Amino acid sequence: MNAALQGHAAYKAADPGTTHEAWGAEDHSSLGSFDAEPTMVADRSFEVPQNAGAASHDLLIAPFGGVGTIRHVTNTTGGPANTST
C-alpha cells in the first residue's frame, strides 16, 4: 500500500503491468467493512496501472454497510461513493 493513500483498494493490479483489463468487477467489501466506524475513508476501490494498456469497464461499488466513503472508483477517477451519493 502507498503510505500517502488512505485505506486499501479492494482490487489491485500489479504496478509494473503493461496491460490490464477488467470487465464487470465489483467491490462489495470496502464500504461494508466500515460498519464500526462511519468516518472511515478509502481513497480508491480499484487500483490499476496508469498506462495506455490498462482499461476498466462497468465497475460497481456496492455499499452494503451504508457508512464510510470511497473517494474514487479507480485510482483518482470517478466521484465519491458514500451514503449521500
N, C-alpha and C positions, 0 to 999 in steps of 0.2 A: 504494500500500500504506500502511496505517496504521502509523506508526513504532512504536506500542505493541504491535503484533502480531508474532509470530514466523512467518516463512515467508510464502508466498503461497498464496492459495486457488487450487485448480486450476480452479474455475468461479466467476466473479464477475459478478453482475448490477449494473448501474449504480445507485449510491446514490440518485439523485433519482427513480428509477422509482416510480410509484404502484401498478402492478400487475406481477406476475411469477408465472409458474407453471412448474415443472419437473417432468417425469414421467420416471422411469426413468433419471435421469442417473447416470453412472459416472465415478469418478476412478481411473484406472489409473496415474497418474504420481506422485502425492505420495510414497507410501512407497517406490516403486521407485527414486526419484531419490536415496534416502538410502543406497544401497549402499556408498558410500565412507566414510560417517560414520554409524554406527548410533545415535549420540546426538542426531542431528538431530530437531528438533521443529517442527511447524507447528500453529498454533492452530486452523485450520479447513480443511476440504477444499472446502466450498461457502460462498460469501458472497452473500447476497441482501438486498434492502431489508427492514428490520424494520418492517413496517406491515401493516394488515389486508388489503391487496390482494396480498400475497405468500404463496405456498404452494409446498411441495416434497413430492413423493411418491416413494416407492420408490427412494431414493438408495443407491448402492453405492460402497464404497471397497475396491479390490482391492489388497492389499499384495504386489505382485509381488516386491519386494526382500526382504521379510521382516524389515526393520530400520527403525528410526525410529518416531516416534509422531505421530499426528494427534490433537490434544486433543478436537476436536468435529467432528461431521459437518457441521452447518450453523450458521454464526455461533457462538453459545455453547450450542447444543442438541446433544444426543447425546453419548454417552460416548466414551472414547478408542479409537482403533484402533492396535494395535501387536501384536507377536508374542505377547504374553501375554493378549490378549483374543480 
